[in-house]
Amino acid sequence: MVRLSIDGRELEAPDNCSILQAFQHAGHTLVEGVGCLGQGVCGSCRVMVRRSGEQEVKTLLACETLIEDGMQVAFIDYFSSQTRHTYRMEELGDSWHALRTLADVFPEAAHCRHCSGCDRACPKGLEVQQGVNLAVAGKLADAGHVFDECVMCNLCSLACPEHIRPNHLGLFVRRMSASQSLRPANLIRRLQQIDSGEMTIDFDAPGARPPR
C-alpha cells in the first residue's frame, strides 16, 4: 500500500493505482471533470503533483500517473479562456490561403516569446512551443503532428503570456490539414463495406468492447 495526499486528504491505495484510481479506492466520489469516466472532457483530470523529496511541482494527468509514497496531489479545476477563436471549416477556402487564414484566426501566434512556459505546463510532454513556431512558419503538417496526443487540457493556454491558446491552434491546424487532404482510400473502402453489409463487425471479438 502507498500513502499519499490528494486535495489535502491522507489516503492509502495499492501501488499499481493511478492517482484517479487511488482517489476512488479510498472511497471518494468523483463528480466532475473526469472525461474517461463519461463526464467532462479528456484532459479534465489534470493535477499538480509534488513527489516526496522534490521541491518542483509538475502538472500531470491523474488518469495516467501512478501513485508514489509521500506524493502530494491537487486537482486543478477545468477552465475555459474568455478569449475565443471562431472559424468555420467550410469557409476556410483552399490551401492557397492557409497561411493567411491562420494569421487571421490566430494573430497572437506570431508573437510567441519563446519562454517555453507551454512546454513546462504540458502534462503530455509535447513540444508545444515548437508546434506553434512550425505553424507560424507554414509547416502545417509538422505542426499538426506535434499536437497528435494533445488532450485539450488548456494548461498551455493558461501558461502563455501572449494568450495564444496553443492547444486550440494545434487543433485548428489539424482540422485545416484534414479538410484539405484526400481521405485514405483504404478507409473509404472499408466504410463502404460496412455500410453495404459486405463487412460485419463482431462486437464479441476480443477488444471490441473497451472496459468501462
Biotite code that builds the C-alpha atoms (Angstrom):
import biotite.structure as struc

atoms = struc.array([
    struc.Atom([0.000, 0.000, 0.000], chain_id="A", res_id=1, res_name="MET", atom_name="CA", element="C"),
    struc.Atom([1.086, 3.540, -0.775], chain_id="A", res_id=2, res_name="VAL", atom_name="CA", element="C"),
    struc.Atom([0.296, 6.565, 1.388], chain_id="A", res_id=3, res_name="ARG", atom_name="CA", element="C"),
    struc.Atom([-0.260, 9.916, -0.317], chain_id="A", res_id=4, res_name="LEU", atom_name="CA", element="C"),
    struc.Atom([-2.235, 13.131, -0.062], chain_id="A", res_id=5, res_name="SER", atom_name="CA", element="C"),
    struc.Atom([-4.894, 14.175, -2.590], chain_id="A", res_id=6, res_name="ILE", atom_name="CA", element="C"),
    struc.Atom([-6.522, 17.567, -2.176], chain_id="A", res_id=7, res_name="ASP", atom_name="CA", element="C"),
    struc.Atom([-5.370, 17.606, 1.456], chain_id="A", res_id=8, res_name="GLY", atom_name="CA", element="C"),
    struc.Atom([-6.836, 14.178, 2.241], chain_id="A", res_id=9, res_name="ARG", atom_name="CA", element="C"),
    struc.Atom([-4.477, 11.487, 3.502], chain_id="A", res_id=10, res_name="GLU", atom_name="CA", element="C"),
    struc.Atom([-5.269, 8.119, 1.941], chain_id="A", res_id=11, res_name="LEU", atom_name="CA", element="C"),
    struc.Atom([-3.873, 4.690, 1.064], chain_id="A", res_id=12, res_name="GLU", atom_name="CA", element="C"),
    struc.Atom([-4.095, 2.690, -2.158], chain_id="A", res_id=13, res_name="ALA", atom_name="CA", element="C"),
    struc.Atom([-2.279, -0.215, -3.894], chain_id="A", res_id=14, res_name="PRO", atom_name="CA", element="C"),
    struc.Atom([0.980, 0.831, -5.514], chain_id="A", res_id=15, res_name="ASP", atom_name="CA", element="C"),
    struc.Atom([-0.226, -0.078, -9.028], chain_id="A", res_id=16, res_name="ASN", atom_name="CA", element="C"),
    struc.Atom([-3.014, 2.525, -8.947], chain_id="A", res_id=17, res_name="CYS", atom_name="CA", element="C"),
    struc.Atom([-3.175, 5.730, -10.902], chain_id="A", res_id=18, res_name="SER", atom_name="CA", element="C"),
    struc.Atom([-3.976, 8.892, -8.971], chain_id="A", res_id=19, res_name="ILE", atom_name="CA", element="C"),
    struc.Atom([-7.541, 8.680, -10.235], chain_id="A", res_id=20, res_name="LEU", atom_name="CA", element="C"),
    struc.Atom([-7.898, 5.047, -9.132], chain_id="A", res_id=21, res_name="GLN", atom_name="CA", element="C"),
    struc.Atom([-6.361, 5.791, -5.750], chain_id="A", res_id=22, res_name="ALA", atom_name="CA", element="C"),
    struc.Atom([-8.903, 8.547, -5.109], chain_id="A", res_id=23, res_name="PHE", atom_name="CA", element="C"),
    struc.Atom([-11.740, 6.136, -5.876], chain_id="A", res_id=24, res_name="GLN", atom_name="CA", element="C"),
    struc.Atom([-10.135, 3.294, -3.908], chain_id="A", res_id=25, res_name="HIS", atom_name="CA", element="C"),
    struc.Atom([-10.191, 5.488, -0.813], chain_id="A", res_id=26, res_name="ALA", atom_name="CA", element="C"),
    struc.Atom([-13.956, 5.809, -1.166], chain_id="A", res_id=27, res_name="GLY", atom_name="CA", element="C"),
    struc.Atom([-14.097, 9.336, -2.531], chain_id="A", res_id=28, res_name="HIS", atom_name="CA", element="C"),
    struc.Atom([-16.588, 10.157, -5.277], chain_id="A", res_id=29, res_name="THR", atom_name="CA", element="C"),
    struc.Atom([-15.575, 11.874, -8.486], chain_id="A", res_id=30, res_name="LEU", atom_name="CA", element="C"),
    struc.Atom([-18.396, 14.143, -9.532], chain_id="A", res_id=31, res_name="VAL", atom_name="CA", element="C"),
    struc.Atom([-16.961, 16.352, -12.283], chain_id="A", res_id=32, res_name="GLU", atom_name="CA", element="C"),
    struc.Atom([-14.112, 16.783, -14.705], chain_id="A", res_id=33, res_name="GLY", atom_name="CA", element="C"),
    struc.Atom([-13.430, 13.125, -15.461], chain_id="A", res_id=34, res_name="VAL", atom_name="CA", element="C"),
    struc.Atom([-13.561, 12.609, -19.204], chain_id="A", res_id=35, res_name="GLY", atom_name="CA", element="C"),
    struc.Atom([-12.593, 8.938, -19.301], chain_id="A", res_id=36, res_name="CYS", atom_name="CA", element="C"),
    struc.Atom([-15.491, 8.071, -16.960], chain_id="A", res_id=37, res_name="LEU", atom_name="CA", element="C"),
    struc.Atom([-18.125, 9.616, -19.174], chain_id="A", res_id=38, res_name="GLY", atom_name="CA", element="C"),
    struc.Atom([-18.037, 13.104, -17.694], chain_id="A", res_id=39, res_name="GLN", atom_name="CA", element="C"),
    struc.Atom([-16.351, 16.345, -18.686], chain_id="A", res_id=40, res_name="GLY", atom_name="CA", element="C"),
    struc.Atom([-13.776, 16.182, -21.479], chain_id="A", res_id=41, res_name="VAL", atom_name="CA", element="C"),
    struc.Atom([-10.451, 14.402, -21.881], chain_id="A", res_id=42, res_name="CYS", atom_name="CA", element="C"),
    struc.Atom([-7.793, 16.393, -20.064], chain_id="A", res_id=43, res_name="GLY", atom_name="CA", element="C"),
    struc.Atom([-10.061, 17.266, -17.152], chain_id="A", res_id=44, res_name="SER", atom_name="CA", element="C"),
    struc.Atom([-8.185, 15.046, -14.683], chain_id="A", res_id=45, res_name="CYS", atom_name="CA", element="C"),
    struc.Atom([-5.167, 17.338, -14.652], chain_id="A", res_id=46, res_name="ARG", atom_name="CA", element="C"),
    struc.Atom([-3.361, 17.666, -11.361], chain_id="A", res_id=47, res_name="VAL", atom_name="CA", element="C"),
    struc.Atom([-0.420, 19.371, -9.705], chain_id="A", res_id=48, res_name="MET", atom_name="CA", element="C"),
    struc.Atom([1.982, 16.838, -8.216], chain_id="A", res_id=49, res_name="VAL", atom_name="CA", element="C"),
    struc.Atom([4.900, 17.126, -5.818], chain_id="A", res_id=50, res_name="ARG", atom_name="CA", element="C"),
    struc.Atom([6.840, 13.933, -5.285], chain_id="A", res_id=51, res_name="ARG", atom_name="CA", element="C"),
    struc.Atom([8.460, 13.105, -1.965], chain_id="A", res_id=52, res_name="SER", atom_name="CA", element="C"),
    struc.Atom([11.877, 14.746, -1.611], chain_id="A", res_id=53, res_name="GLY", atom_name="CA", element="C"),
    struc.Atom([11.307, 17.115, -4.552], chain_id="A", res_id=54, res_name="GLU", atom_name="CA", element="C"),
    struc.Atom([10.588, 20.842, -4.483], chain_id="A", res_id=55, res_name="GLN", atom_name="CA", element="C"),
    struc.Atom([9.322, 21.112, -8.051], chain_id="A", res_id=56, res_name="GLU", atom_name="CA", element="C"),
    struc.Atom([5.573, 20.910, -8.685], chain_id="A", res_id=57, res_name="VAL", atom_name="CA", element="C"),
    struc.Atom([4.605, 19.334, -12.004], chain_id="A", res_id=58, res_name="LYS", atom_name="CA", element="C"),
    struc.Atom([1.353, 19.318, -13.958], chain_id="A", res_id=59, res_name="THR", atom_name="CA", element="C"),
    struc.Atom([0.315, 15.763, -14.849], chain_id="A", res_id=60, res_name="LEU", atom_name="CA", element="C"),
    struc.Atom([-2.782, 13.748, -15.700], chain_id="A", res_id=61, res_name="LEU", atom_name="CA", element="C"),
    struc.Atom([-4.343, 11.808, -12.821], chain_id="A", res_id=62, res_name="ALA", atom_name="CA", element="C"),
    struc.Atom([-5.576, 9.079, -15.154], chain_id="A", res_id=63, res_name="CYS", atom_name="CA", element="C"),
    struc.Atom([-2.105, 8.002, -16.301], chain_id="A", res_id=64, res_name="GLU", atom_name="CA", element="C"),
    struc.Atom([0.184, 8.899, -13.380], chain_id="A", res_id=65, res_name="THR", atom_name="CA", element="C"),
    struc.Atom([0.992, 6.096, -10.923], chain_id="A", res_id=66, res_name="LEU", atom_name="CA", element="C"),
    struc.Atom([0.965, 6.975, -7.253], chain_id="A", res_id=67, res_name="ILE", atom_name="CA", element="C"),
    struc.Atom([4.118, 7.066, -5.135], chain_id="A", res_id=68, res_name="GLU", atom_name="CA", element="C"),
    struc.Atom([4.648, 7.062, -1.388], chain_id="A", res_id=69, res_name="ASP", atom_name="CA", element="C"),
    struc.Atom([4.580, 10.576, 0.040], chain_id="A", res_id=70, res_name="GLY", atom_name="CA", element="C"),
    struc.Atom([3.170, 12.117, -3.135], chain_id="A", res_id=71, res_name="MET", atom_name="CA", element="C"),
    struc.Atom([1.135, 15.318, -2.752], chain_id="A", res_id=72, res_name="GLN", atom_name="CA", element="C"),
    struc.Atom([-1.607, 15.851, -5.326], chain_id="A", res_id=73, res_name="VAL", atom_name="CA", element="C"),
    struc.Atom([-4.059, 18.669, -6.028], chain_id="A", res_id=74, res_name="ALA", atom_name="CA", element="C"),
    struc.Atom([-6.691, 18.572, -8.757], chain_id="A", res_id=75, res_name="PHE", atom_name="CA", element="C"),
    struc.Atom([-6.869, 21.658, -10.985], chain_id="A", res_id=76, res_name="ILE", atom_name="CA", element="C"),
    struc.Atom([-10.302, 22.981, -11.882], chain_id="A", res_id=77, res_name="ASP", atom_name="CA", element="C"),
    struc.Atom([-11.046, 22.939, -15.586], chain_id="A", res_id=78, res_name="TYR", atom_name="CA", element="C"),
    struc.Atom([-11.364, 26.387, -17.125], chain_id="A", res_id=79, res_name="PHE", atom_name="CA", element="C"),
    struc.Atom([-12.183, 27.907, -20.467], chain_id="A", res_id=80, res_name="SER", atom_name="CA", element="C"),
    struc.Atom([-10.467, 31.072, -21.592], chain_id="A", res_id=81, res_name="SER", atom_name="CA", element="C"),
    struc.Atom([-12.636, 34.125, -22.224], chain_id="A", res_id=82, res_name="GLN", atom_name="CA", element="C"),
    struc.Atom([-10.784, 34.728, -25.481], chain_id="A", res_id=83, res_name="THR", atom_name="CA", element="C"),
    struc.Atom([-12.153, 32.519, -28.237], chain_id="A", res_id=84, res_name="ARG", atom_name="CA", element="C"),
    struc.Atom([-11.004, 31.957, -31.804], chain_id="A", res_id=85, res_name="HIS", atom_name="CA", element="C"),
    struc.Atom([-14.019, 31.417, -34.042], chain_id="A", res_id=86, res_name="THR", atom_name="CA", element="C"),
    struc.Atom([-13.960, 29.974, -37.547], chain_id="A", res_id=87, res_name="TYR", atom_name="CA", element="C"),
    struc.Atom([-15.982, 27.740, -39.839], chain_id="A", res_id=88, res_name="ARG", atom_name="CA", element="C"),
    struc.Atom([-14.151, 24.982, -41.658], chain_id="A", res_id=89, res_name="MET", atom_name="CA", element="C"),
    struc.Atom([-16.387, 25.216, -44.738], chain_id="A", res_id=90, res_name="GLU", atom_name="CA", element="C"),
    struc.Atom([-15.423, 28.877, -45.124], chain_id="A", res_id=91, res_name="GLU", atom_name="CA", element="C"),
    struc.Atom([-11.644, 28.468, -44.963], chain_id="A", res_id=92, res_name="LEU", atom_name="CA", element="C"),
    struc.Atom([-11.159, 28.313, -48.727], chain_id="A", res_id=93, res_name="GLY", atom_name="CA", element="C"),
    struc.Atom([-8.445, 26.362, -50.486], chain_id="A", res_id=94, res_name="ASP", atom_name="CA", element="C"),
    struc.Atom([-4.898, 25.697, -49.312], chain_id="A", res_id=95, res_name="SER", atom_name="CA", element="C"),
    struc.Atom([-3.518, 28.724, -51.178], chain_id="A", res_id=96, res_name="TRP", atom_name="CA", element="C"),
    struc.Atom([-4.927, 30.861, -48.376], chain_id="A", res_id=97, res_name="HIS", atom_name="CA", element="C"),
    struc.Atom([-3.966, 28.589, -45.465], chain_id="A", res_id=98, res_name="ALA", atom_name="CA", element="C"),
    struc.Atom([-1.211, 30.792, -44.030], chain_id="A", res_id=99, res_name="LEU", atom_name="CA", element="C"),
    struc.Atom([-3.274, 33.962, -44.313], chain_id="A", res_id=100, res_name="ARG", atom_name="CA", element="C"),
    struc.Atom([-6.213, 32.205, -42.694], chain_id="A", res_id=101, res_name="THR", atom_name="CA", element="C"),
    struc.Atom([-4.052, 31.025, -39.808], chain_id="A", res_id=102, res_name="LEU", atom_name="CA", element="C"),
    struc.Atom([-2.707, 34.542, -39.296], chain_id="A", res_id=103, res_name="ALA", atom_name="CA", element="C"),
    struc.Atom([-6.246, 35.959, -39.333], chain_id="A", res_id=104, res_name="ASP", atom_name="CA", element="C"),
    struc.Atom([-7.678, 33.450, -36.853], chain_id="A", res_id=105, res_name="VAL", atom_name="CA", element="C"),
    struc.Atom([-4.632, 33.212, -34.547], chain_id="A", res_id=106, res_name="PHE", atom_name="CA", element="C"),
    struc.Atom([-2.766, 36.542, -34.929], chain_id="A", res_id=107, res_name="PRO", atom_name="CA", element="C"),
    struc.Atom([-1.187, 36.069, -31.476], chain_id="A", res_id=108, res_name="GLU", atom_name="CA", element="C"),
    struc.Atom([0.773, 33.035, -32.671], chain_id="A", res_id=109, res_name="ALA", atom_name="CA", element="C"),
    struc.Atom([3.380, 35.236, -34.391], chain_id="A", res_id=110, res_name="ALA", atom_name="CA", element="C"),
    struc.Atom([4.096, 36.944, -31.043], chain_id="A", res_id=111, res_name="HIS", atom_name="CA", element="C"),
    struc.Atom([5.406, 33.837, -29.261], chain_id="A", res_id=112, res_name="CYS", atom_name="CA", element="C"),
    struc.Atom([8.014, 34.897, -26.659], chain_id="A", res_id=113, res_name="ARG", atom_name="CA", element="C"),
    struc.Atom([9.802, 31.515, -26.748], chain_id="A", res_id=114, res_name="HIS", atom_name="CA", element="C"),
    struc.Atom([9.531, 31.341, -22.966], chain_id="A", res_id=115, res_name="CYS", atom_name="CA", element="C"),
    struc.Atom([8.802, 27.569, -23.007], chain_id="A", res_id=116, res_name="SER", atom_name="CA", element="C"),
    struc.Atom([6.066, 28.035, -20.410], chain_id="A", res_id=117, res_name="GLY", atom_name="CA", element="C"),
    struc.Atom([3.694, 25.957, -22.540], chain_id="A", res_id=118, res_name="CYS", atom_name="CA", element="C"),
    struc.Atom([6.225, 23.126, -22.756], chain_id="A", res_id=119, res_name="ASP", atom_name="CA", element="C"),
    struc.Atom([6.654, 23.024, -18.979], chain_id="A", res_id=120, res_name="ARG", atom_name="CA", element="C"),
    struc.Atom([2.892, 23.101, -18.421], chain_id="A", res_id=121, res_name="ALA", atom_name="CA", element="C"),
    struc.Atom([2.033, 20.286, -20.845], chain_id="A", res_id=122, res_name="CYS", atom_name="CA", element="C"),
    struc.Atom([1.232, 17.071, -18.907], chain_id="A", res_id=123, res_name="PRO", atom_name="CA", element="C"),
    struc.Atom([1.860, 15.001, -22.051], chain_id="A", res_id=124, res_name="LYS", atom_name="CA", element="C"),
    struc.Atom([5.375, 16.379, -22.544], chain_id="A", res_id=125, res_name="GLY", atom_name="CA", element="C"),
    struc.Atom([4.599, 17.756, -26.001], chain_id="A", res_id=126, res_name="LEU", atom_name="CA", element="C"),
    struc.Atom([6.908, 20.305, -27.635], chain_id="A", res_id=127, res_name="GLU", atom_name="CA", element="C"),
    struc.Atom([4.122, 22.868, -27.700], chain_id="A", res_id=128, res_name="VAL", atom_name="CA", element="C"),
    struc.Atom([6.279, 25.892, -28.445], chain_id="A", res_id=129, res_name="GLN", atom_name="CA", element="C"),
    struc.Atom([7.801, 24.128, -31.431], chain_id="A", res_id=130, res_name="GLN", atom_name="CA", element="C"),
    struc.Atom([4.308, 23.313, -32.708], chain_id="A", res_id=131, res_name="GLY", atom_name="CA", element="C"),
    struc.Atom([3.324, 26.983, -32.546], chain_id="A", res_id=132, res_name="VAL", atom_name="CA", element="C"),
    struc.Atom([6.505, 28.067, -34.308], chain_id="A", res_id=133, res_name="ASN", atom_name="CA", element="C"),
    struc.Atom([6.075, 25.448, -37.046], chain_id="A", res_id=134, res_name="LEU", atom_name="CA", element="C"),
    struc.Atom([2.531, 26.644, -37.668], chain_id="A", res_id=135, res_name="ALA", atom_name="CA", element="C"),
    struc.Atom([3.650, 30.266, -37.986], chain_id="A", res_id=136, res_name="VAL", atom_name="CA", element="C"),
    struc.Atom([6.433, 29.170, -40.346], chain_id="A", res_id=137, res_name="ALA", atom_name="CA", element="C"),
    struc.Atom([3.879, 27.498, -42.612], chain_id="A", res_id=138, res_name="GLY", atom_name="CA", element="C"),
    struc.Atom([4.879, 23.910, -41.835], chain_id="A", res_id=139, res_name="LYS", atom_name="CA", element="C"),
    struc.Atom([1.312, 22.957, -41.028], chain_id="A", res_id=140, res_name="LEU", atom_name="CA", element="C"),
    struc.Atom([1.627, 19.177, -41.348], chain_id="A", res_id=141, res_name="ALA", atom_name="CA", element="C"),
    struc.Atom([4.625, 19.128, -38.991], chain_id="A", res_id=142, res_name="ASP", atom_name="CA", element="C"),
    struc.Atom([2.827, 21.440, -36.576], chain_id="A", res_id=143, res_name="ALA", atom_name="CA", element="C"),
    struc.Atom([-0.207, 19.164, -36.580], chain_id="A", res_id=144, res_name="GLY", atom_name="CA", element="C"),
    struc.Atom([1.895, 16.121, -35.709], chain_id="A", res_id=145, res_name="HIS", atom_name="CA", element="C"),
    struc.Atom([3.227, 17.910, -32.610], chain_id="A", res_id=146, res_name="VAL", atom_name="CA", element="C"),
    struc.Atom([-0.326, 18.053, -31.259], chain_id="A", res_id=147, res_name="PHE", atom_name="CA", element="C"),
    struc.Atom([-1.343, 14.487, -32.156], chain_id="A", res_id=148, res_name="ASP", atom_name="CA", element="C"),
    struc.Atom([-1.519, 13.454, -28.486], chain_id="A", res_id=149, res_name="GLU", atom_name="CA", element="C"),
    struc.Atom([-2.937, 16.737, -27.150], chain_id="A", res_id=150, res_name="CYS", atom_name="CA", element="C"),
    struc.Atom([-5.829, 16.141, -24.718], chain_id="A", res_id=151, res_name="VAL", atom_name="CA", element="C"),
    struc.Atom([-7.041, 19.772, -24.722], chain_id="A", res_id=152, res_name="MET", atom_name="CA", element="C"),
    struc.Atom([-6.391, 20.320, -21.021], chain_id="A", res_id=153, res_name="CYS", atom_name="CA", element="C"),
    struc.Atom([-5.819, 24.066, -21.656], chain_id="A", res_id=154, res_name="ASN", atom_name="CA", element="C"),
    struc.Atom([-2.771, 24.221, -19.351], chain_id="A", res_id=155, res_name="LEU", atom_name="CA", element="C"),
    struc.Atom([-0.585, 25.617, -22.148], chain_id="A", res_id=156, res_name="CYS", atom_name="CA", element="C"),
    struc.Atom([-3.173, 28.341, -22.703], chain_id="A", res_id=157, res_name="SER", atom_name="CA", element="C"),
    struc.Atom([-3.018, 29.198, -19.008], chain_id="A", res_id=158, res_name="LEU", atom_name="CA", element="C"),
    struc.Atom([0.783, 29.402, -19.156], chain_id="A", res_id=159, res_name="ALA", atom_name="CA", element="C"),
    struc.Atom([1.020, 31.528, -22.314], chain_id="A", res_id=160, res_name="CYS", atom_name="CA", element="C"),
    struc.Atom([1.643, 35.266, -21.645], chain_id="A", res_id=161, res_name="PRO", atom_name="CA", element="C"),
    struc.Atom([0.575, 36.139, -25.211], chain_id="A", res_id=162, res_name="GLU", atom_name="CA", element="C"),
    struc.Atom([-2.792, 34.327, -24.917], chain_id="A", res_id=163, res_name="HIS", atom_name="CA", element="C"),
    struc.Atom([-2.029, 32.233, -27.987], chain_id="A", res_id=164, res_name="ILE", atom_name="CA", element="C"),
    struc.Atom([-4.047, 29.206, -26.796], chain_id="A", res_id=165, res_name="ARG", atom_name="CA", element="C"),
    struc.Atom([-1.550, 26.791, -28.376], chain_id="A", res_id=166, res_name="PRO", atom_name="CA", element="C"),
    struc.Atom([-3.728, 23.699, -27.998], chain_id="A", res_id=167, res_name="ASN", atom_name="CA", element="C"),
    struc.Atom([-6.539, 25.346, -29.953], chain_id="A", res_id=168, res_name="HIS", atom_name="CA", element="C"),
    struc.Atom([-4.030, 26.459, -32.582], chain_id="A", res_id=169, res_name="LEU", atom_name="CA", element="C"),
    struc.Atom([-2.867, 22.851, -32.864], chain_id="A", res_id=170, res_name="GLY", atom_name="CA", element="C"),
    struc.Atom([-6.444, 21.623, -33.228], chain_id="A", res_id=171, res_name="LEU", atom_name="CA", element="C"),
    struc.Atom([-7.119, 24.257, -35.888], chain_id="A", res_id=172, res_name="PHE", atom_name="CA", element="C"),
    struc.Atom([-4.044, 23.241, -37.890], chain_id="A", res_id=173, res_name="VAL", atom_name="CA", element="C"),
    struc.Atom([-5.010, 19.563, -37.725], chain_id="A", res_id=174, res_name="ARG", atom_name="CA", element="C"),
    struc.Atom([-8.579, 20.322, -38.793], chain_id="A", res_id=175, res_name="ARG", atom_name="CA", element="C"),
    struc.Atom([-7.426, 22.517, -41.652], chain_id="A", res_id=176, res_name="MET", atom_name="CA", element="C"),
    struc.Atom([-4.916, 19.933, -42.885], chain_id="A", res_id=177, res_name="SER", atom_name="CA", element="C"),
    struc.Atom([-7.518, 17.155, -42.771], chain_id="A", res_id=178, res_name="ALA", atom_name="CA", element="C"),
    struc.Atom([-10.191, 19.220, -44.530], chain_id="A", res_id=179, res_name="SER", atom_name="CA", element="C"),
    struc.Atom([-7.868, 19.958, -47.438], chain_id="A", res_id=180, res_name="GLN", atom_name="CA", element="C"),
    struc.Atom([-6.394, 16.483, -47.838], chain_id="A", res_id=181, res_name="SER", atom_name="CA", element="C"),
    struc.Atom([-7.606, 13.375, -49.627], chain_id="A", res_id=182, res_name="LEU", atom_name="CA", element="C"),
    struc.Atom([-9.083, 10.809, -47.259], chain_id="A", res_id=183, res_name="ARG", atom_name="CA", element="C"),
    struc.Atom([-7.194, 7.478, -47.220], chain_id="A", res_id=184, res_name="PRO", atom_name="CA", element="C"),
    struc.Atom([-8.620, 5.251, -49.960], chain_id="A", res_id=185, res_name="ALA", atom_name="CA", element="C"),
    struc.Atom([-8.464, 2.131, -47.770], chain_id="A", res_id=186, res_name="ASN", atom_name="CA", element="C"),
    struc.Atom([-10.501, 3.864, -45.060], chain_id="A", res_id=187, res_name="LEU", atom_name="CA", element="C"),
    struc.Atom([-13.142, 4.989, -47.561], chain_id="A", res_id=188, res_name="ILE", atom_name="CA", element="C"),
    struc.Atom([-13.347, 1.448, -48.963], chain_id="A", res_id=189, res_name="ARG", atom_name="CA", element="C"),
    struc.Atom([-13.735, -0.080, -45.520], chain_id="A", res_id=190, res_name="ARG", atom_name="CA", element="C"),
    struc.Atom([-16.512, 2.347, -44.554], chain_id="A", res_id=191, res_name="LEU", atom_name="CA", element="C"),
    struc.Atom([-18.323, 1.496, -47.779], chain_id="A", res_id=192, res_name="GLN", atom_name="CA", element="C"),
    struc.Atom([-18.029, -2.225, -46.961], chain_id="A", res_id=193, res_name="GLN", atom_name="CA", element="C"),
    struc.Atom([-19.545, -1.634, -43.520], chain_id="A", res_id=194, res_name="ILE", atom_name="CA", element="C"),
    struc.Atom([-22.389, 0.487, -44.943], chain_id="A", res_id=195, res_name="ASP", atom_name="CA", element="C"),
    struc.Atom([-23.239, -2.102, -47.601], chain_id="A", res_id=196, res_name="SER", atom_name="CA", element="C"),
    struc.Atom([-23.152, -5.007, -45.142], chain_id="A", res_id=197, res_name="GLY", atom_name="CA", element="C"),
    struc.Atom([-20.282, -6.665, -47.011], chain_id="A", res_id=198, res_name="GLU", atom_name="CA", element="C"),
    struc.Atom([-18.258, -6.494, -43.804], chain_id="A", res_id=199, res_name="MET", atom_name="CA", element="C"),
    struc.Atom([-19.812, -7.058, -40.414], chain_id="A", res_id=200, res_name="THR", atom_name="CA", element="C"),
    struc.Atom([-18.487, -6.052, -37.017], chain_id="A", res_id=201, res_name="ILE", atom_name="CA", element="C"),
    struc.Atom([-18.060, -8.760, -34.392], chain_id="A", res_id=202, res_name="ASP", atom_name="CA", element="C"),
    struc.Atom([-18.831, -6.973, -31.152], chain_id="A", res_id=203, res_name="PHE", atom_name="CA", element="C"),
    struc.Atom([-17.889, -10.079, -29.172], chain_id="A", res_id=204, res_name="ASP", atom_name="CA", element="C"),
    struc.Atom([-14.354, -10.169, -30.548], chain_id="A", res_id=205, res_name="ALA", atom_name="CA", element="C"),
    struc.Atom([-11.527, -9.513, -28.061], chain_id="A", res_id=206, res_name="PRO", atom_name="CA", element="C"),
    struc.Atom([-11.015, -5.788, -27.667], chain_id="A", res_id=207, res_name="GLY", atom_name="CA", element="C"),
    struc.Atom([-14.231, -4.872, -29.484], chain_id="A", res_id=208, res_name="ALA", atom_name="CA", element="C"),
    struc.Atom([-15.765, -3.648, -26.260], chain_id="A", res_id=209, res_name="ARG", atom_name="CA", element="C"),
    struc.Atom([-13.329, -1.498, -24.277], chain_id="A", res_id=210, res_name="PRO", atom_name="CA", element="C"),
    struc.Atom([-13.593, -1.857, -20.485], chain_id="A", res_id=211, res_name="PRO", atom_name="CA", element="C"),
    struc.Atom([-15.728, 0.717, -18.694], chain_id="A", res_id=212, res_name="ARG", atom_name="CA", element="C"),
])
